[in-house]
Amino acid sequence: MTLVFNKETSMGELVVEYVISSVTKGVKVVEMTLAGKYHRFNWMGKQGQLELMDDLENHYRDVSLETEYLESQAELHYGI
């Protein structure tokens, strides 16, 4: 399953599709667009790459926590 991260930048909206690797347990970028145009991770400067990876890891953590919360609420509601 892939996740999508959106971020507004000075150059336009950055949309990143990413996954968590089953092998390395790290973030892997699948596809990126910047201002609606194809973009690649390796076209970014090192600082930008580090910041994006931090953003993606934080996004994944937030999505995971939200999913856990919703599942626990469903279990309470339905008595699972």
N, C-alpha and C positions, 0 to 999 in steps of 0.2 A: 504494500500500500504506500502510495506517495502522499506527501503533504505539500501544501502550497503556502508560501510566505510572501506577503506583500509589504513593500516599504516605499514611502515617498522619498525621493532624493532630489538634489538640485538639478539633476539631469533628466528627471522624469520618474515614473513609477517603475520600481524594480519588482519583478515577479519571479520567484524562484520555486521550482518544483524539486523536492528532495526526498531522500529516504534515509533510514538508519540501516547501515550494513549489518547483515547477520554474521559476517565474518569478523570485521574489525570493531563492530559496535559503534562506529563513528558515522558522522554525517557525510552523505554523498550527494552532490548536486547532480540532478538529472537533466534539467533544462532551465535556462534563464532568459528573460527578456528585460530590456531596459527601454523605456518609452515606446513599448510596443515592437521593438526590433530585437532580433536574435542577439544574444550576448553570451560570452563565455567567462567562466570563473577565472581562467588564467590570463584574461585580458585586464584584470583588475590589479592594482598595486598590492604589495604585500600587506600593508596596513588595512586596506579595504577588504582583502581576503580574510584577515584575522577577525575584523569586526563583523563581517557577514557570517562567518562560522559561529561566532559568539551569539549573534542574533538567531541563527537557525537552531542552535542548541537550546537557547532560552525558549524559543517558540515551541520546540518539540516537548520540552519539560512542561510548559504551560498547557499544551494540548493534552499531554498524558495525564496531568493532574485533573484537568476538567473531565476527561473521560472516566477516570477512576471515581470522581465525585458523582457523576451522572449514573454510573453503574451501581454505586452504593445506594443512591436514592431509589433506583428502580428495584433493587433487592428489598429495600424497606417497604416500598409501596406494594410490591407484588408478593412479598413474603418468600422470596427465593432463598 
